[in-house]
Amino acid sequence: MLTVNVIGLGRAGGAIAARLHERGVFVERDAADLIVLAVPDKAIADVARTIAPGPWVAHVSGATPLSALAPHERRFSVHPLQTLVRSRGPEQLDGAWAAVTAATDEARAHGWWLAEILGLRPFELEDSLRALYHAGATIASSYLVTIYRMASRACEQAGAPQGALVPLMQRTIENHFEMTGPFARGDWATVEAHVKALGESLPDVVPVYEALAEVTRP
């Protein structure tokens, strides 16, 4: 069991610190065994350089390589593969996966320990593949928000209730993303009707719809 100092109490750091408190891990500000950097990606390297060598140092970024933690050799990263918001607590971490990147067996063991104490399911991620991994995570989360916003604009202009798309999106996930609708049926006339209607009401959405249609159709 390590004593931990979490630097940065934003969306990720706040949830992590709260979960460590819940699990009885003493969050120590001075002389901690492990210092977890939950600061913006661009600040990781600068903050790491201010820490005197000695303790383990980790970050929770998905895209930032381990080299950002220089000069520390005792280092690893644990990235919760989850979207986190300030309005919720550490329960957001429950059951999510976590990417652990480490260069040594000891560092990997510490990364596994941190992930599991946080309620996460760890898997190993190669440092050189972080950008590819994080691109996938961003498509799944951030782009989902963008798609929802565009879809809501179209449905609300047509008179559908606000939030009516949420059950549809949730069921799509529950159905393991099985494709239905005009693309599954090969109904290109309906797709063309979509493009025409969007062009008349939401022309800024048309390029996105067409690009997604190109990669969605069989």
N, C-alpha and C positions, 0 to 999 in steps of 0.2 A: 504494500500500500504506500503510495507516494503522497507527499504534501504538494499541493498545486497552487500556483499563482496564475490567475487568468488576467491577462492584460487586454483591455478592450471589452466593454460591456454593452455592445450593440445587440443586434438581433441574434447572432450566433453566440457571442461571448456571454450574454445575459442568460440564455438558455443553458449553456454549458455550466456556468458558475452555479446556477440554481440547482441543476441536476447533481453536481458534486456535493452541494450542501445536503440535498435529499439523501444521498447515498452514504453520508457520513464521512466523506473525504474532506480532510481539513484543508481549507483554502488559505494558504499562507502567503502573506505579502512579502515577507523577508525570509531569506534563507530557505526557499522552497526547493524541493527535489526536482520539480518540473515546472517550467514556465510555458504557458500556452498563450500564443499570440493570436488574438481574435481581432486584429486590427485590419483596416483596408489593405488590399493586396499591395498597393504601391508603397505602403508604409512598413511592410514587414522587414525589409532589409535594414532600414534605418533604425527601427526599434531593436532588432536583433543585435546590432552593433553597440547599443548602449548597455547591454547586459553583460556583466562580468562572466568570464568563462567559469564553468564548474557544474551548474545544474543542467539537466536535460532541457532542451528547448524544442518546442513544436509549434507548428502553425496549423490552422484549420481551413486554409485556402484550397480550392479545388484545382486552380490553374497554376499556382506559383511553385517553382521547383525548389528542391531542398537547398540548393546553392544560395537562396535568399537568406538562409539562416547562418551564413558565414559570419564570424570565424568559428562558430560552434561545431564541433565534431560529434557531440552527443545530441543528435537531432533526429526528428522524424516529423511526419505530418499525418493528421487524421481529418479527413474532410467528410462531414455529415452530408450524405446525398439526400438532402431534404430542403424544402423551402421553409424558412423561419421568419416569423413576424413578431414584432414587439408586443402585440396585443395578446399573445398566448405565452404559456410557460414551457417548462422543460418537457412536458408531455409530448411536445412536437417531435422530440427525438425518438420516442418509443418505436422500436421495430424498424426504423429506417436503416439502410445500408450505410457503410462508412468506408471510404477508400483510405487505406493505410499505405504510406510510402516510407520506406526505411532502407538504409544501406547495410545494416548489420543485423544479426539475429537478436542481439540485445535490444536494439532500437525497435525492431519489429515487435518483440514481446511487449515492450512498453506501449507501443501504438495499439496493439490488440487489447491490452488491459484498459487503456483510456477509452477506446471505442465501446468495450463491453460495459464498463462502469457507467457510461453515459446512456446505456440502453440501446446501443447501435449494433448492427451485424457487420463485422469487419470483413473486408476482402483486400487482397494485395494489389497495389497499382504501381506499375513501373514509372519511375520519374520521367522518362522520355516520352511517355504516352499521356501525360497529364492534360495537355492542350486538347487532344482528341477526345479524351474522356469528358472534359469540362464542356466541350462543344456539344456533346450528346446531352449532357445534363441541362445546358442552357436551352437547347431546342425543346426538350421535354417540359421545361418549366416556364421560362420567360416567353417563348413563342406561343405556348398554350394561352398565356394571358393575352397576347396580341390577337390571336385567333378568336378568343372569346369576345374581346372588345369589338372586333370587326363584325363577328356574327351577330352580336347583340344589337349593333347599330342597324343592321339590315332587318332583323326581326322586329325591333321596336318601331322602326319606320313603317313596317307593315301592320302594326297594331298588336303584336304579341306582347304578353305581360313581361315586365322586367324580371330577369332571373329564370325565365321559362326554359332556357337552354341548359341550365345546370343539371337537372335530372337526366337529360339526354347524354350529356358529357360523362356523368357518373356511371350510367349504364354501359356506355361504350367501354369504359375502363373495366367494369365488372365482367363484361363479355370478352375480356382479353383482347380488345382492339380488333375484333372481327369486323371486316369491312361490310357495310350495308349501303343502301342508297343508290343513286344513279351510277356511280362509278362501278359498284359491284354488278349492277345490271347491264352495264354497257349502254346506258341511256344517254347518248350524246346530245340528243335533241333537248333534253332537260338541262344539260350542262350549258348549252348555247343560250337557252332561255335565261339561265342564271346570269350569264355574262351580259346579256342585253339589259336585264332589269337593274343590275348593279351599275352599268354604264349610265343609266338614266338617273339613278338615285344616289349612288355612292361611287363616282368614277375613280376615286383614289384607291378603292378596294380592288378594282378590276385587275391590275397587274399582279397583285398578290394571289388572287383567286386563280388566275391563269397559270401562274408559276406552280402553285400547289396542285392544280389539276394535272399539269404535265408530269409531276412525279408521283401522283396518286393513282392515275389510271393504270390498269394492268398492261 
